[in-house]
């Protein structure tokens, strides 16, 4: 039996990188998949098709995760299309890195809106469904810099630290209804986002990792699978670092 048979998962920012890897792994394990992303292009349609080859139902939706009305509309449509919501992976995120002295108000606001407010938006939008079901797993993508901070990432670090506080609070609010809330804190993961960093920056990050390599999206997806499954039925309000030992 597959770990997620019969479940339905929503994955925000699911069109690429970590989100895409989670979607593919969940589909392999039997979960129906609803992907929500800001963009809709041929690559998203191709992923939608690829997911269905695992014998599950998959559909992509376009919404701005930072706008509650758009989020609520997408959740209403997902409930209509799938009938239930068992798993929410809040993965949408952006970076606007720069030192505080150069950071603009827009660079601050945009990162907080997309990274942190989106977690509020989606969690609030799905909670009624999960409360009625008396079950659910909410998985929020934080970061090691949300735990330890990082120069040049005050906005990103603040958004990811906020996600941790939100996760722990929701775990206490909804735990009595069998709804679990946990966070994953990835370290240096090899994605399109990190590929844009200068080579010397990537090398400096890797030098600080005891395992001496960057992580892969699949490394993060494996932890997301555990947290979504019944294997983690007594794991709630936790932050799991996936960083190769960098944040020890």
N, C-alpha and C positions, 0 to 999 in steps of 0.2 A: 504494500500500500504506500502511496506517495504521501509526503508530509503535509501537503496542503490540499488534498483532494476535496473538491466541492466548495472551496472558499473563494471569495472575491477580494482582490487587492486593488487599492488605488495607489498609484505611484506618481508623485509630482516630479517634474523635471525628469520624466522617464524616457525621453527620446534618445539620450546619449549618456556616455560615461557610466558613472555608478548606477544611476537610475535604470539605464538600459540593461546592465548586467543583473540587477535585481529582478527586473521584469522577466528576463529570459530564464533565470533560475527558478523563480516562482512558477512560471508556466511549465517548466520541466517537472515540477513537483505537484502539478495538478490544479493550480490556482487559476481562476479566471482573472484577467488583467484589464484594468482601466488606467490608461496612461493620460496624464494631464501635462500639457506643456504649452508654452507661449507661442511656439512656432508650429506650423503644419506644412510639411513639404513632402517630397517623394520619399525621403529617408524615414519619415514617421509612418507613412503608408506601408513601406517595405517592412518595417519592424512589426506593424500590426499583422501583416500577412505571415511573417516568420513565427510570431507567437502562436498563431492558430494551428501551425503544423504540429504542435504538441497536443492537439486534441482538446483545446480549451477555447473559451470565448474571449476575444480581445477586441478592444475598441479604444481609439485615441480621441481625446477631447482637447479643444483649444480654450485656454482661459488664462487670464493674468492672475497669478496666485496672490498678488498683493491687493487685489480688489475683492472685497467680500461678496458683493452682488454677483460677480462673475463666478466666484467659487461656489456659492450657494446654487446658482443655476446649473452648474456642471454636476454637482452632487445630486441634485434632483433628477437630472437626466440619467445619471449612473444608476440610481435606485430604480428608475423606470426600466432601464435596459437590463439590469442584472438581478434586481430583486432584493439584494442584501449587500452589506459591506462588512467584511470581517477583518481586513487589514488596511491600515493607512500608513504609507511611507511618505513622510514629509521630507523630500529630498531637493526641492527647488532651491537654487542658490546662485549668487553672483559674487564677484569680487570687484572692488574699486580701490586697489591698494595704493597708498601713498602715506608719507609722514603726516602727522597731525597738522604741522605748520602749513602744509600745502593742501590739506583736505578741504574740499568745498562742502557747503551744506548739502548740495545735491548728492555728492558722493556718499555722505553719511546717510541721508534719508533713503536713497535708493537701496542701499545694502540692508538697512534695517527693515525696510518694507518687504523686499523680496525674500530675505532670509528668515526674518523673525515674525513679521506680521502674517506671512503666509501660513506659518505653523498654527497661529491662533485661528486664522480664517478656516482652514481645512478641518482642524480638530473640532471647532465649534459647529461646523456644518455637518460633520458625520456623527456627532455624539448622540443625537436623538435616536438615530438608527441603531447604533451600538447599544444604547440603553434599553431599547425595546427588545433587542436580541439577548441582552444580558451576557454579551461576550464581545470581545474585540481586542486587537493588538495595534497600538499606535507606536510607530517607530520614527523617531526624529533624528535627522542627520545633523549632528553638531560637528565639532572639530577639536583636535588637540589644542589649537590656539584659543578655543573657548575655555579650556581648562588652565592653560599656562600663559596665554597672551603671546603677542609677537609684534615686534617693532614694524611699523609701516602698515599694520592691519588693525588699527583701533576700531574701525567700523565693523570689519568682518569678525574680529574677536568678540566684540560686544554683542553682535547678533548671535553668535554661536554660544556664548556664555548665557545669554537670555534664554536660548532654547533649552539649556540644561535646567535652569530654574523652572521654566514652564513645564518641562517633562516631569520633574519631581512633584510639582504641585498637582498636575493632572493625575498622576499615579495615585495620590492620596484622595483626590476628589472622586475618581471613577472606579477605584479598585474594588469597592464593595459590590459593584455590579459586574464583576469579572471582566473588567476592561483594563488591560495592562498598558502602561506607557513607559517606554524605555528610549534611551538615546545611544547612538553610535558616534564615537569621536575618531574619525579617520585621521591618520597622519599624512605623510607625503604619499599620495596616490597618483599613479601614472595615468592621467586623463588628458583630454584636449586642453583643459584649463591650465594644468601644470606644464604642459608642453610649450606653452607660450612664455614661460619664464626663461630668463637667460641661462645658458649652460652653466655658468659659474654658480648661479643661485641654486640650481638643481643639484649640482655636485656638493655644495655646502650642506644642503638639507640631508642628502644621503650619508654624508660623513658623520652625521649626528645620530644615525640609526644603528643600533647594535646588530641588526640582521644584515646591514650593509646593502640594502636594496630598497627601492621604492615599492610600495604596495600596488596591487592591481585592483581594478574594480571588482573582480571576482572575490578577492579577499574580504572586501566589505560586504558583498552580496551574501557570502556564506554566513556571516554573523546576522545579517538581516533575515535570512531564512530561519536560523535558530530562534530568533526572537519572535518571528511570526508564527512559528509552529507550536504544537502542544508540548514539545520538549522543553519549552521555556514557560510552562504554565504557572510556575512559582517565581518568576523573575519579573520584578516590577519596580519602577522608579530608579533604574540603574543606568550608569553611563559606561559603556564598554569601549575601551580604547583599541583601535585597530591601527597600530603605528609601528610595529616591529620593535617595540621596546624604547622608542624615542622619548616617550613621555613617562619614564619611570623615575 
